[in-house]
Amino acid sequence: MKLVKRIANLGYGSRKEVALMFREGRITDPDGEVLYADDQVPHERIRIDGEPLDPPPGLVLMMNKPLGATCSRKDAGRVVYDLLPPRYRLRDPALSTVGRLDRDTSGLLLFTDDGALLHRIISPRSRVAKVYEATLAQDLRGDEGALFASGTMMLESEKEPLEPAALDVLAPRRVRLTLTEGRYHQVRRMFAAVGNHVETLARISVGALTMDGLGPGQWRALNAADVAQVFSAPPPADA
């Protein structure tokens, strides 16, 4: 692929705008030597205004999604894409969230432009574990763990029972819940079904991948070892 198209596909501008960058000498190698549009240069040796080029297609990011942001491209309020560089909205192939967290749920959110990887993560057959921590409006009554783990729990308007879920009690009103599926507002609906209400909810891991110290709204690109953790068992509840 020609350099102009490769850089334009990363969202740095239209092909015409990227061609102008070449003419202005803004695209160089790490030593500051000006590159030309027909040069054959490895991705990692390209600089724009002295900065390394964004990762090529196959990009995977994780973000600590803050409260109040929605997993949408078009919303009247704040969206998760506002927390990324503006050019990330223009990448081709497009960068998409891997599943969603609602506006009132914070925590670990993945993005990728790799469609096959996205579908592998969200596929029920992959049984990727998602771990949430929640605070509740009322004390647990005591039988929630057995019910959630039974594989027979039905939610209102659903036609299939929930897959077994593991409940770890951290305090009378604080829990950790591990799911291997992702139905609409599942955690909130599970507790509503047993007469309780989720007051705060955060996803703390996907597989063995955790937020690794990211603050709200912060993000980073993942490497192959990070992505492999997505398909590994989650850390224990006391980790």
Disulfide bonds with the S-S distance in Angstrom:
none
